[in-house]
Amino acid sequence: MKYSNKILNLAESATIAISTLAQNLKAQGKDILSFSTGEPDFDTPEKIKQAAIKALGEGFTKYTAVAGILDLRRTIVEKLFKENSLKYDPSEILVSNGAKQSLFNIFQALINEGDEVIIPAPYWVTYPELVTYSGGKNIFINTDETTQFKITPQMLKNALSAKTKILVLTTPSNPTGMVYNKEEIKALYEVIKDTNIWVVSDEMYEKLVFDEEFCSVASINEDMLQRTITVNGLSKSVAMTGWRIGYLASKNKELVKLMNNLQSQCTSNINSITQKASIMALNGSVDDEIEKMRLAFKERRDLACNLIDSIPSLSVMKPQGAFYLFINLKSLEVYRNNSMAFAKDLLEDQGVAIVPGIAFGMEGYVRLSFACSVEQIEKGIERIKNFIAKIK
Ligand SMILES: Cc1ncc(COP(=O)(O)O)c(C=O)c1O
């Protein structure tokens, strides 16, 4: 009896692999500080929980439309218009079990065998796996600090081919926290304007931008709006990782219908209670709390950056958004080409869990999530300092 090649080629999420290792050490009684998961440490705001309790009390427990209830899709449409200057109709929205499923739907619906998908590296771990699973070919564009981990128009031009089907953009980025400004998006558009490639814009961390205004990729002009599929969700912005809600928006109603068909055969609608709660999360009722979380993340970012900067041999480019530091360890000769060894040794020696850069397609770096308390950040980075002092 044999398994499919497709499933055998699919890797477990690397971020999950490290946190599992950390959990095992914790279970053995070791004192572990985890900086590996991409999850806010805040609780979901109370008003959202109350909306869920109300929905449950009212018996809102049946199947709903596959794409999500109309009220929710209308609320998403209003949000995208008000906050992102994007004009959609509810029929252009598909609500899924997290942005992960939105991305799965997109790649499955667009990719034919051998189609190329351009992914700037370092990238969020899931994209290449989903592209490969869909039969596509990943074309990575490597970036580093010299372009602030962003792709330039020239880099994009070099990566384009007759087989290019999709360009993936993540702004703010996981793992680097870099944010594309309006001018940069416009410049990238100039490179693709005469092609017929799709753009997938993952804007999951949109609410967590610290230094400048956020610009939605699709908002720069009508053509970009038509070719872009905007992906977003509530996991990071409203601390709702466990509720499982993400959504996509596309002006191409036919594409949305096709993805709806796929979802109807896989998972149908997302949890009905989550849908009611998500309306409360998106309609402005918890904006004050979202802002409080953003300010807390900003404070933690500043603290974590200063502490890392004080460690000889490590450096970090200050992230403009999200809640990760992508730390450069290229001055450490033993680890510069083996970020996995760094992560394992640090975990075993100091009980600090971080994610190796190789998981994001880039050696010479590790990712530290600062979605945790100030005390943990101080304690954890002190341990990293001790570890570096030992190996020097
Ligand atoms: C860039 C990015 N996109 C999408 C997701 C998926 O989030 P979810 O499936 O919880 O909505 C994540 C989660 O880590 C992410 O970092």
The ligand as a Tripos MOL2 file, in Angstrom:
@<TRIPOS>MOLECULE
LIG
   16    16     1     0     0
SMALL
NO_CHARGES

@<TRIPOS>ATOM
      1 C1          1.9260   35.8250    6.6620 C.3       1 LIG1
      2 C2          0.8630   34.9270    7.2080 C.ar      1 LIG1
      3 N1         -0.1990   34.6640    6.4480 N.ar      1 LIG1
      4 C3         -1.1840   33.8570    6.8680 C.ar      1 LIG1
      5 C4         -1.1300   33.2540    8.1070 C.ar      1 LIG1
      6 C5         -2.2560   32.3070    8.4850 C.3       1 LIG1
      7 O1         -3.0250   32.7230    9.5320 O.3       1 LIG1
      8 P1         -4.3960   32.0200    9.8960 P.3       1 LIG1
      9 O2         -4.5230   30.7670    9.1320 O.co2     1 LIG1
     10 O3         -4.3500   31.8000   11.3710 O.co2     1 LIG1
     11 O4         -5.4730   33.0010    9.5040 O.co2     1 LIG1
     12 C6         -0.0220   33.4740    8.9380 C.ar      1 LIG1
     13 C7          0.0970   32.7870   10.2340 C.2       1 LIG1
     14 O5          1.1500   32.5780   10.7760 O.2       1 LIG1
     15 C8          0.9960   34.3450    8.4770 C.ar      1 LIG1
     16 O6          2.0790   34.5960    9.2150 O.3       1 LIG1
@<TRIPOS>BOND
     1     1     2 1
     2     2     3 ar
     3     2    15 ar
     4     3     4 ar
     5     4     5 ar
     6     5     6 1
     7     5    12 ar
     8     6     7 1
     9     7     8 1
    10     8     9 2
    11     8    10 1
    12     8    11 1
    13    12    13 1
    14    12    15 ar
    15    13    14 2
    16    15    16 1
@<TRIPOS>SUBSTRUCTURE
     1 LIG1         1 GROUP 0 **** ****
